[in-house]
Amino acid sequence: MKTSEEKRKLVEELKGQWKMMWRERIDDKVRAEGISEKDYSQLFVERGTVIMATRKFKPPDFYEILQQHLSPEASDINNVLPPNPTVGGWGKFIRNVLSKQQSLVRRRRSAQIEPVRKANQQLKKGGRGWLHFRR
Protein backbone atom coordinates (compact mmCIF):
# COMPACT_ATOMS: atom_id res chain seq x y z
CA MET A 1 0.00 0.00 0.00
CA LYS A 2 1.41 3.38 -0.99
CA THR A 3 1.45 6.33 1.38
CA SER A 4 -0.05 9.65 0.43
CA GLU A 5 3.40 11.21 -0.14
CA GLU A 6 4.36 8.42 -2.54
CA LYS A 7 1.07 8.89 -4.37
CA ARG A 8 1.62 12.62 -4.69
CA LYS A 9 5.15 12.07 -6.00
CA LEU A 10 3.80 9.56 -8.52
CA VAL A 11 1.11 12.01 -9.64
CA GLU A 12 3.65 14.84 -10.01
CA GLU A 13 5.96 12.57 -12.02
CA LEU A 14 3.09 11.47 -14.27
CA LYS A 15 2.02 15.10 -14.75
CA GLY A 16 5.56 16.03 -15.76
CA GLN A 17 5.72 13.23 -18.32
CA TRP A 18 2.21 14.10 -19.53
CA LYS A 19 3.18 17.74 -20.17
CA MET A 20 6.42 16.67 -21.83
CA MET A 21 4.58 14.23 -24.10
CA TRP A 22 2.22 16.94 -25.37
CA ARG A 23 4.98 19.55 -25.67
CA GLU A 24 7.42 17.30 -27.57
CA ARG A 25 4.98 15.64 -29.97
CA ILE A 26 5.55 15.59 -33.71
CA ASP A 27 2.80 17.38 -35.63
CA ASP A 28 2.05 15.73 -38.97
CA LYS A 29 0.24 18.47 -40.90
CA VAL A 30 -0.51 16.26 -43.89
CA ARG A 31 -2.47 13.70 -41.86
CA ALA A 32 -3.54 16.21 -39.17
CA GLU A 33 -2.14 14.08 -36.37
CA GLY A 34 0.08 14.46 -33.35
CA ILE A 35 2.56 11.63 -32.84
CA SER A 36 4.59 10.88 -29.72
CA GLU A 37 8.29 11.41 -30.21
CA LYS A 38 9.58 9.20 -27.37
CA ASP A 39 8.55 6.21 -25.29
CA TYR A 40 6.58 7.12 -22.19
CA SER A 41 6.34 3.79 -20.39
CA GLN A 42 4.57 5.20 -17.32
CA LEU A 43 1.89 6.74 -19.57
CA PHE A 44 1.58 3.51 -21.60
CA VAL A 45 2.49 5.39 -24.80
CA GLU A 46 5.12 4.08 -27.20
CA ARG A 47 7.15 6.03 -29.72
CA GLY A 48 5.11 6.70 -32.86
CA THR A 49 1.72 6.37 -31.17
CA VAL A 50 -0.90 8.81 -32.42
CA ILE A 51 -1.91 10.95 -29.45
CA MET A 52 -3.96 13.57 -31.27
CA ALA A 53 -6.09 13.43 -34.42
CA THR A 54 -8.95 15.40 -35.90
CA ARG A 55 -11.98 13.11 -36.21
CA LYS A 56 -13.40 10.21 -34.21
CA PHE A 57 -10.28 9.84 -32.11
CA LYS A 58 -10.04 9.33 -28.37
CA PRO A 59 -6.80 10.81 -27.04
CA PRO A 60 -5.13 9.24 -24.02
CA ASP A 61 -6.82 10.25 -20.76
CA PHE A 62 -4.68 11.23 -17.79
CA TYR A 63 -7.27 10.05 -15.26
CA GLU A 64 -7.45 6.57 -16.81
CA ILE A 65 -3.65 6.29 -16.72
CA LEU A 66 -3.65 7.39 -13.09
CA GLN A 67 -6.30 4.81 -12.21
CA GLN A 68 -4.13 2.08 -13.71
CA HIS A 69 -1.18 3.16 -11.55
CA LEU A 70 -3.06 3.56 -8.27
CA SER A 71 -5.01 0.87 -6.48
CA PRO A 72 -8.50 0.08 -7.82
CA GLU A 73 -10.14 1.71 -4.81
CA ALA A 74 -12.00 4.85 -5.86
CA SER A 75 -11.20 6.54 -2.55
CA ASP A 76 -7.47 6.49 -3.36
CA ILE A 77 -7.91 8.50 -6.52
CA ASN A 78 -10.29 11.00 -4.92
CA ASN A 79 -7.74 11.73 -2.19
CA VAL A 80 -5.03 12.54 -4.73
CA LEU A 81 -6.91 14.30 -7.56
CA PRO A 82 -10.21 16.13 -8.04
CA PRO A 83 -12.83 14.37 -10.20
CA ASN A 84 -12.51 14.42 -13.97
CA PRO A 85 -14.34 17.45 -15.44
CA THR A 86 -16.19 15.22 -17.93
CA VAL A 87 -17.61 13.14 -15.07
CA GLY A 88 -18.53 16.06 -12.90
CA GLY A 89 -17.32 18.42 -10.26
CA TRP A 90 -17.71 22.05 -9.37
CA GLY A 91 -16.96 23.28 -12.88
CA LYS A 92 -19.65 21.13 -14.47
CA PHE A 93 -22.12 22.06 -11.73
CA ILE A 94 -21.50 25.76 -12.34
CA ARG A 95 -21.84 25.37 -16.13
CA ASN A 96 -25.01 23.29 -15.98
CA VAL A 97 -26.91 24.69 -13.01
CA LEU A 98 -25.74 28.09 -11.85
CA SER A 99 -25.18 29.73 -15.24
CA LYS A 100 -28.71 28.76 -16.34
CA GLN A 101 -30.21 30.16 -13.15
CA GLN A 102 -28.44 33.48 -13.61
CA SER A 103 -29.71 33.89 -17.18
CA LEU A 104 -33.29 33.18 -16.06
CA VAL A 105 -33.04 35.71 -13.25
CA ARG A 106 -31.67 38.33 -15.65
CA ARG A 107 -34.56 37.78 -18.06
CA ARG A 108 -37.13 38.18 -15.30
CA ARG A 109 -35.51 41.33 -13.96
CA SER A 110 -35.21 42.93 -17.40
CA ALA A 111 -38.87 42.20 -18.17
CA GLN A 112 -40.03 43.85 -14.93
CA ILE A 113 -37.99 47.06 -15.16
CA GLU A 114 -39.62 49.86 -17.13
CA PRO A 115 -37.77 53.02 -18.09
CA VAL A 116 -38.46 55.96 -15.77
CA ARG A 117 -39.02 59.32 -17.45
CA LYS A 118 -39.16 62.65 -15.77
CA ALA A 119 -42.26 64.74 -16.48
CA ASN A 120 -40.37 67.98 -17.11
CA GLN A 121 -37.62 66.52 -19.28
CA GLN A 122 -36.78 68.49 -22.43
CA LEU A 123 -37.92 66.78 -25.64
CA LYS A 124 -35.46 65.85 -28.33
CA LYS A 125 -35.61 67.87 -31.57
CA GLY A 126 -38.20 70.15 -30.05
CA GLY A 127 -40.76 67.35 -29.73
CA ARG A 128 -40.42 66.15 -33.32
CA GLY A 129 -38.45 63.06 -32.26
CA TRP A 130 -35.87 61.45 -34.55
CA LEU A 131 -37.60 62.22 -37.85
CA HIS A 132 -35.62 64.64 -40.00
CA PHE A 133 -38.10 66.51 -42.12
CA ARG A 134 -38.99 70.15 -42.47
CA ARG A 135 -42.48 71.60 -42.46
Phi and psi restraints in degrees (value plus and minus 20) as a CYANA .aco file:
   2 LYS   PHI    -107.6   -67.6
   2 LYS   PSI     125.4   165.4
   3 THR   PHI    -100.8   -60.8
   3 THR   PSI     149.9   189.9
   4 SER   PHI     -86.7   -46.7
   4 SER   PSI     -52.9   -12.9
   5 GLU   PHI     -86.5   -46.5
   5 GLU   PSI     -62.3   -22.3
   6 GLU   PHI     -83.5   -43.5
   6 GLU   PSI     -58.2   -18.2
   7 LYS   PHI     -85.2   -45.2
   7 LYS   PSI     -62.9   -22.9
   8 ARG   PHI     -84.5   -44.5
   8 ARG   PSI     -60.6   -20.6
   9 LYS   PHI     -83.2   -43.2
   9 LYS   PSI     -61.8   -21.8
  10 LEU   PHI     -81.4   -41.4
  10 LEU   PSI     -63.8   -23.8
  11 VAL   PHI     -83.8   -43.8
  11 VAL   PSI     -63.4   -23.4
  12 GLU   PHI     -83.8   -43.8
  12 GLU   PSI     -59.3   -19.3
  13 GLU   PHI     -86.1   -46.1
  13 GLU   PSI     -62.6   -22.6
  14 LEU   PHI     -84.7   -44.7
  14 LEU   PSI     -59.8   -19.8
  15 LYS   PHI     -82.5   -42.5
  15 LYS   PSI     -60.5   -20.5
  16 GLY   PHI     -82.6   -42.6
  16 GLY   PSI     -65.6   -25.6
  17 GLN   PHI     -85.5   -45.5
  17 GLN   PSI     -56.7   -16.7
  18 TRP   PHI     -81.9   -41.9
  18 TRP   PSI     -67.4   -27.4
  19 LYS   PHI     -84.0   -44.0
  19 LYS   PSI     -60.7   -20.7
  20 MET   PHI     -85.3   -45.3
  20 MET   PSI     -59.1   -19.1
  21 MET   PHI     -81.4   -41.4
  21 MET   PSI     -64.2   -24.2
  22 TRP   PHI     -94.0   -54.0
  22 TRP   PSI     -51.8   -11.8
  23 ARG   PHI     -94.4   -54.4
  23 ARG   PSI     -56.0   -16.0
  24 GLU   PHI    -122.7   -82.7
  24 GLU   PSI       4.3    44.3
  25 ARG   PHI     -97.2   -57.2
  25 ARG   PSI     139.8   179.8
  26 ILE   PHI    -118.8   -78.8
  26 ILE   PSI     103.4   143.4
  27 ASP   PHI    -112.7   -72.7
  27 ASP   PSI      96.2   136.2
  28 ASP   PHI    -115.1   -75.1
  28 ASP   PSI      82.7   122.7
  29 LYS   PHI     -95.1   -55.1
  29 LYS   PSI     -42.7    -2.7
  30 VAL   PHI     -90.7   -50.7
  30 VAL   PSI     -65.4   -25.4
  31 ARG   PHI    -114.6   -74.6
  31 ARG   PSI     -22.8    17.2
  32 ALA   PHI      35.4    75.4
  32 ALA   PSI      34.7    74.7
  33 GLU   PHI    -153.1  -113.1
  33 GLU   PSI     137.7   177.7
  34 GLY   PHI    -134.5   -94.5
  34 GLY   PSI     108.7   148.7
  35 ILE   PHI    -139.3   -99.3
  35 ILE   PSI     118.6   158.6
  36 SER   PHI     -91.1   -51.1
  36 SER   PSI     118.9   158.9
  37 GLU   PHI    -108.5   -68.5
  37 GLU   PSI     -49.4    -9.4
  38 LYS   PHI    -147.0  -107.0
  38 LYS   PSI     154.4   194.4
  39 ASP   PHI    -103.5   -63.5
  39 ASP   PSI     112.6   152.6
  40 TYR   PHI    -144.4  -104.4
  40 TYR   PSI      66.0   106.0
  41 SER   PHI     -85.3   -45.3
  41 SER   PSI     -55.2   -15.2
  42 GLN   PHI     -90.6   -50.6
  42 GLN   PSI     -45.2    -5.2
  43 LEU   PHI    -113.3   -73.3
  43 LEU   PSI     -19.4    20.6
  44 PHE   PHI      40.5    80.5
  44 PHE   PSI      19.1    59.1
  45 VAL   PHI    -143.9  -103.9
  45 VAL   PSI     107.2   147.2
  46 GLU   PHI    -118.0   -78.0
  46 GLU   PSI     144.8   184.8
  47 ARG   PHI     -83.9   -43.9
  47 ARG   PSI     112.0   152.0
  48 GLY   PHI      71.0   111.0
  48 GLY   PSI     -18.3    21.7
  49 THR   PHI     -96.5   -56.5
  49 THR   PSI     115.3   155.3
  50 VAL   PHI     -94.1   -54.1
  50 VAL   PSI     101.2   141.2
  51 ILE   PHI    -130.2   -90.2
  51 ILE   PSI     -29.9    10.1
  52 MET   PHI    -171.2  -131.2
  52 MET   PSI     112.0   152.0
  53 ALA   PHI    -166.2  -126.2
  53 ALA   PSI     152.5   192.5
  54 THR   PHI    -105.4   -65.4
  54 THR   PSI     -68.9   -28.9
  55 ARG   PHI    -139.8   -99.8
  55 ARG   PSI     123.1   163.1
  56 LYS   PHI      25.3    65.3
  56 LYS   PSI      30.8    70.8
  57 PHE   PHI    -151.7  -111.7
  57 PHE   PSI     113.5   153.5
  58 LYS   PHI    -124.2   -84.2
  58 LYS   PSI      88.7   128.7
  59 PRO   PHI     -89.8   -49.8
  59 PRO   PSI     142.5   182.5
  60 PRO   PHI     -81.7   -41.7
  60 PRO   PSI     122.9   162.9
  61 ASP   PHI    -128.4   -88.4
  61 ASP   PSI     106.2   146.2
  62 PHE   PHI     -82.5   -42.5
  62 PHE   PSI     -58.5   -18.5
  63 TYR   PHI     -87.0   -47.0
  63 TYR   PSI     -57.4   -17.4
  64 GLU   PHI     -86.3   -46.3
  64 GLU   PSI     -60.4   -20.4
  65 ILE   PHI     -84.1   -44.1
  65 ILE   PSI     -61.3   -21.3
  66 LEU   PHI     -85.3   -45.3
  66 LEU   PSI     -58.5   -18.5
  67 GLN   PHI     -83.4   -43.4
  67 GLN   PSI     -54.5   -14.5
  68 GLN   PHI     -89.3   -49.3
  68 GLN   PSI     -52.5   -12.5
  69 HIS   PHI     -99.1   -59.1
  69 HIS   PSI     -58.8   -18.8
  70 LEU   PHI    -106.9   -66.9
  70 LEU   PSI     151.4   191.4
  71 SER   PHI     -86.3   -46.3
  71 SER   PSI     138.5   178.5
  72 PRO   PHI     -89.5   -49.5
  72 PRO   PSI     -25.7    14.3
  73 GLU   PHI     -89.1   -49.1
  73 GLU   PSI     110.9   150.9
  74 ALA   PHI     -87.7   -47.7
  74 ALA   PSI     -48.6    -8.6
  75 SER   PHI     -87.0   -47.0
  75 SER   PSI     -50.6   -10.6
  76 ASP   PHI     -81.4   -41.4
  76 ASP   PSI     -66.4   -26.4
  77 ILE   PHI     -88.7   -48.7
  77 ILE   PSI     -58.8   -18.8
  78 ASN   PHI     -86.5   -46.5
  78 ASN   PSI     -48.5    -8.5
  79 ASN   PHI     -93.4   -53.4
  79 ASN   PSI     -47.8    -7.8
  80 VAL   PHI    -113.1   -73.1
  80 VAL   PSI     -63.4   -23.4
  81 LEU   PHI    -148.6  -108.6
  81 LEU   PSI     134.0   174.0
  82 PRO   PHI     -92.1   -52.1
  82 PRO   PSI     146.1   186.1
  83 PRO   PHI     -86.2   -46.2
  83 PRO   PSI     135.6   175.6
  84 ASN   PHI     -82.8   -42.8
  84 ASN   PSI     115.4   155.4
  85 PRO   PHI     -81.1   -41.1
  85 PRO   PSI     -47.7    -7.7
  86 THR   PHI     -92.4   -52.4
  86 THR   PSI     -49.1    -9.1
  87 VAL   PHI     -99.0   -59.0
  87 VAL   PSI     -64.5   -24.5
  88 GLY   PHI     136.6   176.6
  88 GLY   PSI    -199.3  -159.3
  89 GLY   PHI     123.1   163.1
  89 GLY   PSI    -191.0  -151.0
  90 TRP   PHI     -84.6   -44.6
  90 TRP   PSI     -59.4   -19.4
  91 GLY   PHI     -81.3   -41.3
  91 GLY   PSI     -65.3   -25.3
  92 LYS   PHI     -87.3   -47.3
  92 LYS   PSI     -58.3   -18.3
  93 PHE   PHI     -82.2   -42.2
  93 PHE   PSI     -62.6   -22.6
  94 ILE   PHI     -85.1   -45.1
  94 ILE   PSI     -64.6   -24.6
  95 ARG   PHI     -83.5   -43.5
  95 ARG   PSI     -63.3   -23.3
  96 ASN   PHI    -104.4   -64.4
  96 ASN   PSI     -56.1   -16.1
  97 VAL   PHI    -126.1   -86.1
  97 VAL   PSI     -78.2   -38.2
  98 LEU   PHI     -88.6   -48.6
  98 LEU   PSI     -60.8   -20.8
  99 SER   PHI     -85.0   -45.0
  99 SER   PSI     -53.9   -13.9
 100 LYS   PHI     -90.5   -50.5
 100 LYS   PSI     -57.7   -17.7
 101 GLN   PHI     -84.2   -44.2
 101 GLN   PSI     -61.7   -21.7
 102 GLN   PHI     -83.9   -43.9
 102 GLN   PSI     -60.5   -20.5
 103 SER   PHI     -87.6   -47.6
 103 SER   PSI     -55.0   -15.0
 104 LEU   PHI     -87.1   -47.1
 104 LEU   PSI     -60.3   -20.3
 105 VAL   PHI     -85.4   -45.4
 105 VAL   PSI     -61.3   -21.3
 106 ARG   PHI     -81.9   -41.9
 106 ARG   PSI     -61.4   -21.4
 107 ARG   PHI     -82.9   -42.9
 107 ARG   PSI     -63.7   -23.7
 108 ARG   PHI     -83.9   -43.9
 108 ARG   PSI     -63.6   -23.6
 109 ARG   PHI     -84.6   -44.6
 109 ARG   PSI     -62.9   -22.9
 110 SER   PHI     -88.2   -48.2
 110 SER   PSI     -49.2    -9.2
 111 ALA   PHI     -94.3   -54.3
 111 ALA   PSI     -49.1    -9.1
 112 GLN   PHI    -103.2   -63.2
 112 GLN   PSI     -50.7   -10.7
 113 ILE   PHI     -99.4   -59.4
 113 ILE   PSI     106.7   146.7
 114 GLU   PHI    -132.3   -92.3
 114 GLU   PSI     126.7   166.7
 115 PRO   PHI     -86.1   -46.1
 115 PRO   PSI     119.1   159.1
 116 VAL   PHI    -119.7   -79.7
 116 VAL   PSI     105.4   145.4
 117 ARG   PHI    -136.7   -96.7
 117 ARG   PSI     119.9   159.9
 118 LYS   PHI    -100.2   -60.2
 118 LYS   PSI     126.6   166.6
 119 ALA   PHI     -91.4   -51.4
 119 ALA   PSI     -53.3   -13.3
 120 ASN   PHI    -121.9   -81.9
 120 ASN   PSI       4.8    44.8
 121 GLN   PHI     -96.6   -56.6
 121 GLN   PSI     118.8   158.8
 122 GLN   PHI     -88.2   -48.2
 122 GLN   PSI     117.6   157.6
 123 LEU   PHI    -100.6   -60.6
 123 LEU   PSI     129.9   169.9
 124 LYS   PHI     -98.9   -58.9
 124 LYS   PSI     120.4   160.4
 125 LYS   PHI      36.6    76.6
 125 LYS   PSI      12.4    52.4
 126 GLY   PHI      46.9    86.9
 126 GLY   PSI       6.6    46.6
 127 GLY   PHI      73.6   113.6
 127 GLY   PSI     -24.3    15.7
 128 ARG   PHI    -103.0   -63.0
 128 ARG   PSI     -31.8     8.2
 129 GLY   PHI      59.7    99.7
 129 GLY   PSI    -165.7  -125.7
 130 TRP   PHI    -112.9   -72.9
 130 TRP   PSI     -26.9    13.1
 131 LEU   PHI     -90.8   -50.8
 131 LEU   PSI     115.4   155.4
 132 HIS   PHI    -130.2   -90.2
 132 HIS   PSI      58.4    98.4
 133 PHE   PHI    -157.7  -117.7
 133 PHE   PSI     135.2   175.2
 134 ARG   PHI    -127.7   -87.7
 134 ARG   PSI     126.5   166.5
